[in-house]
């Protein structure tokens, strides 16, 4: 395409690998400048490859609808940056039953299945990022769980969840990397209100929890983010970071209420 100033540009798809060859961000849309030589287009003159950035062309300013860094769930519907799996979020969630909260109902399906998962998420957009949420949830039956999830596919994911086990309620980090779930870390947690947090520095992940945002306890660090990449999980969809709730194989009348969800890029 050409711009009003006579410059030429090419729009194309590509991926940004980091931590080696690993692509956790999926396939994205890029814009590179184009020069013409002997009537042939030469993308990205000088290097021939997609650079991290280019000088901004002198074009009229365009401000898209901003995506909030922290969503307090006060609007009557979810923003367009929220995604669900296979079914609309209205099938399993509510913003009106408890105003100021996103309520997720505990259906039978979990994050490992391909049915109607009670899940909403937003795309990972940065190599270094932080995600946090505050949730009210009291798992009563074994198998019930809700919390924060880093989702690449049904077979490759991390779940930081509050769940019911034979020993009682606990917060735990669950990993799926192509096989059965593995619990990487677990701590008893009796409280019904919990803050869950995940942070990425490149492919190095850390997970925290606590009663309030300013007093979080480290649950696990040095966790490998590469299992969420195209090279490990296949496909090119990228990672989605969000919240979920499940009845652990059975329908439940219980709910998980999320007060807010925050995603932000971290400075290097």
Phi and psi in degrees as a GROMACS rama.xvg file:
@    title "Ramachandran Plot"
@    xaxis  label "Phi"
@    yaxis  label "Psi"
@TYPE xy
-111.91  148.654  UNK-2
-100.216  170.633  UNK-3
-63.2519  -15.5391  UNK-4
-95.413  5.18606  UNK-5
91.5308  1.05706  UNK-6
-81.523  154.152  UNK-7
-118.134  145.682  UNK-8
-141.289  151.886  UNK-9
-119.891  130.881  UNK-10
-100.545  130.634  UNK-11
-155.95  171.391  UNK-12
-102.199  144.076  UNK-13
-163.314  -179.626  UNK-14
-133.227  152.686  UNK-15
-105.378  97.6496  UNK-16
-72.8521  151.729  UNK-17
-155.013  157.496  UNK-18
67.0678  32.6796  UNK-19
109.088  -134.289  UNK-20
-95.0924  8.9118  UNK-21
-84.9594  135.059  UNK-22
-117.671  96.3164  UNK-23
-91.2979  -16.2292  UNK-24
-88.3935  -5.72862  UNK-25
73.4471  -166.051  UNK-26
-87.0469  127.111  UNK-27
-123.004  167.095  UNK-28
-95.8423  130.479  UNK-29
-123.408  159.284  UNK-30
-131.075  123.529  UNK-31
-128.148  148.006  UNK-32
-70.7788  154.308  UNK-33
-129.489  133.909  UNK-34
-110.47  162.054  UNK-35
-115.044  130.005  UNK-36
-130.658  119.254  UNK-37
52.7196  41.8903  UNK-38
68.7078  16.6457  UNK-39
-116.089  140.175  UNK-40
-74.9767  137.079  UNK-41
-119.222  97.2525  UNK-42
-67.5757  142.869  UNK-43
49.0587  61.8622  UNK-44
-59.5574  141.252  UNK-45
103.427  -32.7633  UNK-46
-130.933  -31.9189  UNK-47
74.3304  12.0141  UNK-48
-133.888  166.006  UNK-49
-78.2854  118.173  UNK-50
-89.8765  163.774  UNK-51
-62.6391  -34.3033  UNK-52
-155.963  161.551  UNK-53
-137.045  159.477  UNK-54
-57.8343  138.188  UNK-55
-73.3622  129.317  UNK-56
-69.881  154.522  UNK-57
-82.0226  88.153  UNK-58
-125.642  159.971  UNK-59
-57.6128  140.592  UNK-60
-68.6349  137.893  UNK-61
-129.402  124.135  UNK-62
-110.395  106.036  UNK-63
-71.5011  168.361  UNK-64
-62.5825  122.429  UNK-65
-69.9305  144.906  UNK-66
-94.3888  122.314  UNK-67
-65.8167  138.847  UNK-68
-67.6191  -34.8175  UNK-69
-128.905  122.348  UNK-70
-101.243  119.081  UNK-71
-95.7685  7.47915  UNK-72
56.2639  44.7262  UNK-73
-101.26  -8.9859  UNK-74
-84.54  160.43  UNK-75
-72.2778  -14.9977  UNK-76
-144.908  158.465  UNK-77
-68.4992  146.815  UNK-78
-68.6476  164.93  UNK-79
-68.9269  -14.4603  UNK-80
-78.3938  -10.0721  UNK-81
-85.9566  136.544  UNK-82
-119.207  153.343  UNK-83
-129.52  173.284  UNK-84
-106.85  112.785  UNK-85
68.4637  -26.3765  UNK-86
-131.722  150.59  UNK-87
-65.4411  146.766  UNK-88
-60.6993  -26.5772  UNK-89
-63.7201  -17.8604  UNK-90
-69.8475  -24.1982  UNK-91
-137.392  7.83964  UNK-92
-137.438  166.116  UNK-93
-150.944  138.169  UNK-94
-104.369  -0.926382  UNK-95
-112.086  -24.1179  UNK-96
-63.6748  -32.5646  UNK-97
-137.26  93.8912  UNK-98
-54.6048  137.922  UNK-99
87.4709  2.31952  UNK-100
-132.456  150.804  UNK-101
-97.8217  115.847  UNK-102
-97.0088  125.183  UNK-103
-109.641  128.163  UNK-104
-85.052  144.625  UNK-105
-85.1019  98.8778  UNK-106
-87.1489  177.007  UNK-107
-70.036  -32.3733  UNK-108
-74.2057  147.004  UNK-109
-114.328  -170.019  UNK-110
-77.4632  -10.204  UNK-111
-90.5229  -14.6449  UNK-112
-93.4607  178.483  UNK-113
-120.085  26.9837  UNK-114
-99.1976  -141.999  UNK-115
-90.2372  88.5654  UNK-116
-78.2748  136.796  UNK-117
-83.0175  88.5847  UNK-118
-152.398  137.59  UNK-119
-134.664  143.605  UNK-120
-151.906  170.988  UNK-121
-130.353  156.607  UNK-122
-73.4202  141.665  UNK-123
-66.9131  129.02  UNK-124
-118.498  -6.19846  UNK-125
-135.854  157.472  UNK-126
-77.1788  -34.6627  UNK-127
-117.655  121.773  UNK-128
-152.375  166.555  UNK-129
-136.873  139.978  UNK-130
-134.781  136.36  UNK-131
-141.736  153.195  UNK-132
-150.207  152.723  UNK-133
-116.901  130.409  UNK-134
-134.049  144.221  UNK-135
-110.848  120.711  UNK-136
-161.717  136.997  UNK-137
-130.154  92.8981  UNK-138
-65.6984  125.226  UNK-139
-104.488  -32.1883  UNK-140
-112.619  149.165  UNK-141
-60.2157  133.963  UNK-142
101.526  -22.5008  UNK-143
-69.9431  137.952  UNK-144
-157.546  152.847  UNK-145
-157.412  154.787  UNK-146
159.699  -145.939  UNK-147
-103.074  139.705  UNK-148
-136.877  137.77  UNK-149
-104.451  109.229  UNK-150
-118.244  116.77  UNK-151
-101.417  -40.7424  UNK-152
-161.977  179.42  UNK-153
-62.4027  -23.5432  UNK-154
-104.439  -8.78918  UNK-155
-134.537  108.27  UNK-156
-167.901  161.628  UNK-157
-121.744  135.966  UNK-158
-124.584  122.496  UNK-159
-101.715  104.387  UNK-160
-132.476  152.459  UNK-161
-98.2369  123.249  UNK-162
-140.284  164.427  UNK-163
-104.065  125.737  UNK-164
-125.101  174.387  UNK-165
-56.077  -28.2023  UNK-166
-85.8533  -5.95642  UNK-167
120.278  -170.18  UNK-168
-72.5081  141.406  UNK-169
-152.967  151.144  UNK-170
-96.697  136.415  UNK-171
-148.003  154.84  UNK-172
-105.89  120.199  UNK-173
-113.666  135.342  UNK-174
-118.056  134.815  UNK-175
-122.156  120.379  UNK-176
-132.901  48.031  UNK-177
100.502  -4.88533  UNK-178
-133.805  -159.057  UNK-179
-67.3065  157.944  UNK-180
-56.6929  142.529  UNK-181
-126.509  131.107  UNK-182
-86.2772  115.425  UNK-183
-87.6474  -29.1485  UNK-184
-158.286  149.754  UNK-185
-154.402  139.346  UNK-186
-139.405  140.708  UNK-187
-61.2894  143.468  UNK-188
-151.818  110.918  UNK-189
-89.5447  -25.6484  UNK-190
-67.8987  149.555  UNK-191
-88.4923  -15.075  UNK-192
-111.342  127.601  UNK-193
-144.658  144.172  UNK-194
-104.282  129.887  UNK-195
-118.679  137.074  UNK-196
-141.308  141.642  UNK-197
-129.452  145.464  UNK-198
-140.312  140.575  UNK-199
-123.635  130.485  UNK-200
-117.861  93.1212  UNK-201
64.7975  -128.687  UNK-202
-92.9353  13.1408  UNK-203
-102.265  114.865  UNK-204
-106.716  146.944  UNK-205
-134.927  147.525  UNK-206
-130.567  136.895  UNK-207
-136.157  162.669  UNK-208
-152.767  163.915  UNK-209
174.684  -179.448  UNK-210
-81.958  -21.8218  UNK-211
-150.618  158.491  UNK-212
-59.0858  -33.3971  UNK-213
-84.8372  1.77534  UNK-214
-139.331  67.6862  UNK-215
-97.7573  144.237  UNK-216
-107.324  136.74  UNK-217
-72.1367  125.845  UNK-218
-97.0987  -41.5359  UNK-219
-158.63  143.065  UNK-220
-137.641  166.506  UNK-221
67.8818  27.2449  UNK-222
-83.0217  137.951  UNK-223
-77.1946  113.406  UNK-224
-80.2218  -8.7995  UNK-225
-68.1157  -18.8898  UNK-226
-67.1561  -14.959  UNK-227
-93.6437  8.92383  UNK-228
-93.6687  161.738  UNK-229
-58.4612  -37.2387  UNK-230
-67.2403  -29.2464  UNK-231
-95.8222  -41.291  UNK-232
-98.3257  -16.2367  UNK-233
84.0866  173.113  UNK-234
70.7426  -174.418  UNK-235
-142.374  29.1816  UNK-236
-80.1605  -21.9848  UNK-237
81.7618  174.369  UNK-238
-94.9733  139.486  UNK-239
-114.2  135.768  UNK-240
-113.403  125.299  UNK-241
-163.289  -157.891  UNK-242
-129.226  152.606  UNK-243
-150.451  167.581  UNK-244
-152.149  143.09  UNK-245
-147.407  147.898  UNK-246
-88.3707  1.88649  UNK-247
69.7609  38.8941  UNK-248
104.058  -4.53597  UNK-249
-138.662  151.45  UNK-250
-67.7254  140.936  UNK-251
-135.86  147.66  UNK-252
-85.7139  -1.17112  UNK-253
-78.3487  162.703  UNK-254
-137.551  161.014  UNK-255
-120.698  127.947  UNK-256
-107.4  124.064  UNK-257
-106.774  120.708  UNK-258
-76.5817  -41.3752  UNK-259
-159.9  161.204  UNK-260
-139.302  130.156  UNK-261
-123.513  133.019  UNK-262
-129.727  133.441  UNK-263
-150.338  151.968  UNK-264
-77.0543  146.811  UNK-265
-105.4  140.207  UNK-266
-74.0333  146.166  UNK-267
